[in-house]
């Protein structure tokens, strides 16, 4: 029974694995597949594909940050309302007396 289950899981991973790692076709392959429609015009606003990809990546990151902020707003992982940051807390803990100014060290050779 365990052998059949293990065989099924491994078989499914081998069959479905390449689907998970499939890549989008490269730009050169897309352009070769599309028919020519006349002279190629300049890219919009003079941006290259790399710049456009960077802009798209940054926008996706911003959307993810906004999503995370909404989740944190609804269900905060840190509760800031009960923090006790008083400096005059005299209860609890040990109190070390102030030793005063540092004493100059005596030279051993004299």
C-alpha positions in Angstrom: 0.0 0.0 0.0 2.7 2.5 0.9 4.7 1.5 -2.1 1.7 2.2 -4.4 1.1 5.6 -2.7 4.8 6.5 -3.0 4.8 5.5 -6.7 1.7 7.6 -7.4 3.2 10.7 -5.7 6.5 10.3 -7.5 4.8 9.7 -10.9 2.6 12.8 -10.4 5.6 14.9 -9.5 7.4 13.7 -12.6 4.4 14.4 -14.9 3.4 17.7 -13.4 6.9 19.0 -12.6 7.6 20.5 -16.1 4.3 22.3 -16.1 5.4 24.2 -12.9 8.7 25.2 -14.4 7.5 26.2 -17.9 8.8 29.5 -19.1 7.2 32.2 -21.1 8.5 32.4 -24.7 11.3 34.9 -25.2 10.7 38.3 -26.9 12.6 37.2 -30.0 10.4 34.1 -30.4 7.3 36.2 -30.0 8.4 38.6 -32.6 9.3 35.8 -35.0 5.9 34.3 -34.6 4.0 37.5 -35.3 3.6 38.7 -38.9 5.4 41.9 -39.9 3.0 44.9 -39.9 5.2 47.5 -41.6 8.1 49.5 -40.3 8.8 49.1 -36.6 8.2 52.3 -34.7 10.3 53.5 -31.8 9.6 52.1 -28.4 7.1 54.1 -26.3 8.8 56.9 -24.3 12.2 55.5 -25.3 12.1 52.8 -22.6 13.7 49.4 -23.2 12.2 46.1 -22.3 14.4 45.9 -19.2 13.2 49.2 -17.9 9.6 48.2 -18.6 10.1 44.9 -16.7 11.7 46.8 -13.8 8.7 49.1 -13.6 6.3 46.2 -13.7 8.2 44.4 -11.0 8.2 47.5 -8.8 4.5 48.0 -9.3 3.9 44.4 -8.4 6.0 44.8 -5.3 4.0 47.9 -4.3 0.8 46.0 -4.7 2.1 43.2 -2.5 3.2 45.7 0.1 -0.2 47.3 0.1 -1.9 43.9 0.4 0.4 43.0 3.4 -0.4 46.4 5.0 -4.1 45.7 4.8 -3.6 42.3 6.3 -1.5 43.7 9.1 -4.2 46.4 9.7 -6.9 43.8 10.1 -4.8 41.2 12.1 -1.7 42.9 13.5 1.2 40.5 14.3 2.5 42.9 17.0 0.3 44.6 19.6 1.7 48.0 20.3 -1.1 49.0 22.7 0.2 47.3 25.8 3.8 48.2 25.7 5.2 49.7 28.9 8.0 52.1 28.1 8.1 54.1 31.3 11.6 55.2 32.4 10.6 55.7 36.1 9.9 52.0 36.8 11.2 51.6 40.3 9.4 48.3 41.0 11.1 45.1 40.1 14.7 44.5 39.0 17.9 45.4 40.7 19.1 48.9 41.2 22.8 49.5 40.7 24.1 52.6 42.6 26.0 55.2 40.6 29.8 54.7 41.3 30.6 58.4 40.6 33.5 59.7 38.5 36.2 57.3 37.4 39.2 57.1 39.6 42.6 57.7 38.0 44.8 54.5 37.9 48.1 54.5 39.8 51.2 53.6 37.8 52.8 50.4 39.0 56.4 51.5 38.3 56.4 54.4 40.8 
